[in-house]
């Protein structure tokens, strides 16, 4: 009879019922999805959110650029850039959590650490507010007010990264759109106050708090997962996150130091428009990163598609800058910023190169390659040094175009050669 207990010619006690196929095990909640169609769906979701957030952000700057004028708008741009640099650890946290995720057993300890770092960052601004305000020619009290959002910033960044790691991009999109929406509300609310920058700083802090509440609630609705990796690669990923922030704010902040208040304000208006091109690379690179982690065998396909999409979108934006630059500046910033028209096309090309560097860095993080990261990092250091040597808008734009153009070419070619020869280290799981 064997090992099976049979009660009839067609009956087997330990066999599945006839005609009923075995059920496939259900995919656990939070498990990485590797189907190719998810790459497109994630790009549509996050890309759509990026477009909406970009339009909302334009509304923010449109209102304030028309309301404040070049000099005061330059001060606002500097305050926002200082805050962006100070929240650099939040961007680092986002990329690290996107790459490695988290585990339930670690969440409480990590949460305490993130909030502690946020408080310490804001405390450092309390200590150094006067010399920093003197160097940047802005009020020290405004620095304290605008940087209040440092306190919840790392927690928000970590929540966003956790959601991106498990590819819950609908939740990430909600955070992105709402956070920018809160800022527009803050900008409109300043119309009711005589002390516009003071009111704006207070509302910016309130918007950050509301964003944290939303991000916290969304992370409680999913099952978080985490991957183990060496501390060296965590540091490497953190450095890429820092580089992303530096590329977004370096030229605007240095212009405030090198130029007069009027021309610094003009240049920061130019940067507001131009960095939109670089901003496109952020969402595309993030989806590419998580798609490669979910399906490493398709990494080359994901990289090529991402590159083609980025070049198409950024090329379209550059065409608008060249053909309709005057209208773009007038609508977004106002006629006070038309002196920047001769530089818009050239600056837009520079931002395209920054976006290429960003995508290359994200691909290097996904595939664990140090050399392209080193090439990009060296280029960023040279770029910052060159910016400090510049004394006019024209020189700032030219330095960005030449140095970052060369950096994008070298880093991208290096990554391409390594991909062709398959010189990649083992993927962590």
SVG drawing of the C-alpha trace seen along z (x, -y; Angstrom):
<svg xmlns="http://www.w3.org/2000/svg" viewBox="-14 -96 53 98">
<polyline fill="none" stroke="black" stroke-width="0.4" points="0.0,0.0 2.9,-2.3 2.8,-5.4 -0.6,-6.6 -3.8,-5.6 -6.4,-4.9 -10.1,-4.4 -11.1,-3.7 -9.7,-3.5 -9.7,-7.2 -9.3,-8.5 -6.1,-9.6 -6.2,-10.9 -3.0,-12.9 -3.5,-14.1 -5.2,-17.4 -8.8,-17.2 -9.1,-16.4 -9.7,-19.3 -8.4,-21.9 -5.0,-23.2 -2.6,-24.0 -2.9,-27.6 0.1,-29.8 1.4,-31.3 0.2,-34.9 2.8,-37.6 3.4,-39.0 2.6,-42.7 5.6,-44.8 7.5,-42.3 9.4,-43.8 7.6,-43.4 9.7,-42.5 7.3,-42.7 8.5,-45.0 5.1,-46.8 5.7,-48.0 8.6,-50.1 6.2,-52.0 3.5,-52.3 5.8,-53.6 7.2,-56.2 3.7,-57.3 2.7,-57.6 5.8,-59.4 6.4,-61.3 2.8,-62.6 3.2,-63.6 6.5,-65.3 4.8,-67.3 2.0,-68.3 4.4,-69.2 6.5,-71.2 3.5,-73.2 2.6,-73.8 6.1,-74.9 6.0,-77.2 2.9,-78.8 4.8,-79.3 7.6,-81.1 5.4,-83.0 3.5,-84.5 6.6,-85.4 8.7,-86.6 6.0,-89.0 5.3,-90.0 8.8,-90.5 11.0,-91.7 14.6,-90.7 16.3,-91.9 13.9,-90.4 13.3,-87.4 17.1,-86.8 16.9,-86.8 14.1,-84.3 15.9,-82.1 19.0,-82.2 16.9,-81.3 15.4,-78.3 18.8,-77.2 20.3,-77.4 17.4,-75.3 17.9,-72.9 21.6,-72.5 20.8,-72.1 18.2,-69.4 20.8,-67.6 20.8,-64.7 17.1,-64.2 17.9,-63.7 20.6,-61.3 18.1,-59.4 15.6,-59.2 18.2,-57.7 19.6,-55.3 16.1,-54.1 15.2,-53.8 18.2,-51.6 18.1,-49.5 14.7,-49.9 14.1,-49.2 13.1,-46.4 10.3,-46.6 12.8,-45.7 14.9,-48.8 12.1,-51.4 11.8,-52.7 15.6,-53.2 15.9,-54.8 13.0,-57.1 14.5,-58.5 17.9,-59.0 16.3,-60.8 14.4,-63.2 17.4,-63.8 19.5,-64.7 16.8,-67.1 16.8,-68.9 20.6,-69.1 20.6,-70.5 18.2,-73.3 20.2,-73.9 23.4,-74.4 21.5,-77.2 20.8,-78.9 24.5,-78.9 25.8,-80.0 22.9,-82.3 24.8,-85.6 28.0,-84.8 26.0,-83.0 23.5,-85.8 26.3,-88.3 28.1,-86.3 24.9,-85.8 23.5,-89.3 20.2,-88.2 18.5,-88.6 19.7,-86.0 16.2,-85.8 14.8,-84.7 17.4,-81.9 16.1,-80.5 12.5,-80.7 13.0,-79.2 15.1,-76.3 12.4,-75.2 11.5,-72.6 14.8,-70.9 13.3,-69.2 10.9,-66.8 12.9,-66.7 14.8,-63.5 11.7,-61.6 9.9,-62.8 12.9,-61.7 13.0,-58.3 9.3,-57.7 9.5,-58.6 12.5,-56.3 10.7,-53.4 7.7,-53.8 10.0,-54.0 11.9,-50.9 8.7,-48.8 7.6,-50.8 4.5,-52.3 4.8,-55.3 1.1,-56.3 1.9,-57.1 5.2,-58.8 3.3,-60.9 0.7,-62.0 3.5,-63.2 5.2,-65.1 2.1,-66.8 0.8,-67.7 4.1,-69.0 4.3,-71.4 0.6,-72.3 1.2,-73.3 4.0,-75.6 1.7,-77.4 -0.8,-77.9 2.0,-79.4 3.0,-81.8 -0.6,-83.0 -1.0,-83.5 1.9,-85.9 -0.2,-88.3 -2.1,-89.0 1.0,-90.1 3.1,-93.2 6.1,-91.1 6.1,-88.8 9.3,-86.8 8.5,-86.3 5.0,-85.0 6.4,-82.8 8.9,-81.2 6.3,-80.4 4.0,-78.9 6.9,-76.9 7.5,-75.3 3.8,-74.5 3.8,-72.9 6.7,-70.7 4.8,-69.5 1.7,-68.7 3.9,-66.8 5.4,-64.6 1.9,-63.8 0.8,-62.5 4.1,-60.6 3.9,-59.0 0.3,-57.8 1.2,-56.4 4.1,-54.3 1.8,-52.7 -0.4,-51.4 2.3,-49.2 4.7,-46.4 8.2,-47.7 11.1,-45.5 14.8,-45.9 18.0,-44.6 21.4,-44.0 24.5,-45.6 28.0,-46.6 28.5,-49.9 30.8,-51.0 27.9,-50.9 25.6,-52.7 28.2,-55.5 28.5,-55.5 24.7,-55.8 24.7,-58.6 27.3,-60.5 25.2,-60.3 22.3,-61.7 24.4,-64.6 25.7,-65.2 22.1,-65.4 21.4,-68.3 24.7,-70.1 24.0,-70.0 20.6,-71.6 21.6,-74.5 25.4,-75.2 25.2,-77.8 22.3,-79.7 24.0,-80.0 27.4,-80.9 25.8,-83.6 24.5,-85.2 28.0,-85.4 29.7,-86.5 27.2,-88.9 25.4,-92.1 21.9,-91.5 20.2,-92.5 22.2,-90.2 22.1,-87.4 18.3,-87.7 18.3,-87.7 20.5,-84.6 18.4,-82.7 15.3,-83.4 17.2,-81.9 18.1,-78.9 14.4,-78.5 13.5,-77.9 16.7,-76.0 16.7,-73.5 13.4,-72.2 15.3,-70.3 17.5,-68.7 14.4,-68.0 13.1,-65.7 16.0,-63.3 15.1,-62.8 11.8,-60.9 13.1,-59.0 16.3,-58.0 14.4,-56.9 12.1,-54.6 15.1,-53.2 16.9,-52.5 14.0,-50.6 13.3,-48.7 16.8,-47.5 16.8,-46.3 13.6,-44.4 14.8,-42.9 18.6,-43.1 18.6,-41.1 16.9,-44.0 19.2,-46.8 20.5,-47.7 17.0,-48.0 15.8,-50.1 18.8,-52.4 18.4,-52.9 14.7,-53.6 15.3,-56.1 18.0,-57.8 15.8,-58.1 12.8,-59.5 15.0,-62.0 16.7,-63.2 13.3,-63.6 11.7,-65.6 14.8,-67.7 15.3,-68.4 11.7,-69.6 12.2,-71.9 15.4,-73.3 13.6,-73.9 11.0,-76.0 13.8,-77.9 15.4,-78.7 12.3,-79.5 10.0,-81.1 12.5,-82.2 11.1,-85.7 7.5,-84.4 8.7,-81.7 10.6,-84.3 7.7,-86.8 5.1,-84.3 7.1,-82.5 9.2,-85.3 7.9,-88.6 9.4,-91.2 11.9,-92.2 13.9,-89.1 14.1,-89.6 17.8,-90.5 18.4,-86.8 16.9,-86.0 20.4,-85.8 21.5,-83.1 18.4,-80.9 19.2,-78.6 22.8,-78.1 21.8,-77.5 19.1,-75.0 21.8,-73.0 23.9,-73.1 21.0,-71.7 20.5,-68.9 24.1,-67.8 23.4,-67.9 20.4,-65.6 22.6,-63.2 25.1,-63.1 22.2,-62.5 20.9,-59.5 24.4,-58.1 24.8,-58.3 21.5,-56.6 22.5,-53.8 25.9,-53.4 24.1,-53.1 21.8,-50.4 24.7,-48.4 27.3,-49.1 30.0,-50.7 32.4,-53.1 34.3,-54.5 31.4,-56.5 30.5,-57.8 34.1,-59.0 34.2,-60.6 31.0,-62.5 32.1,-63.5 35.4,-64.9 33.5,-66.9 31.1,-68.4 34.1,-69.5 35.8,-71.2 32.4,-72.8 32.0,-74.4 35.6,-75.6 35.0,-77.2 31.8,-78.9 33.7,-80.6 36.1,-82.1 33.2,-83.7 32.1,-87.3 29.2,-87.6 26.1,-85.9 27.8,-85.1 30.8,-83.4 28.5,-81.4 26.6,-80.0 29.7,-79.3 31.4,-77.4 28.4,-75.2 28.1,-74.5 31.8,-73.5 32.5,-71.7 29.3,-69.8 29.2,-69.0 32.6,-67.4 31.5,-65.6 28.4,-64.2 30.3,-62.9 33.1,-61.3 30.8,-59.7 28.2,-58.4 30.9,-57.0 32.6,-55.3 29.3,-53.7 28.6,-52.6 32.0,-51.0 31.6,-49.1 28.1,-48.0 29.4,-46.7 32.1,-44.7 29.8,-43.5 32.2,-44.6 29.7,-44.8 29.9,-43.5 27.3,-41.1 23.9,-42.6 22.8,-42.8 19.5,-41.3"/>
</svg>
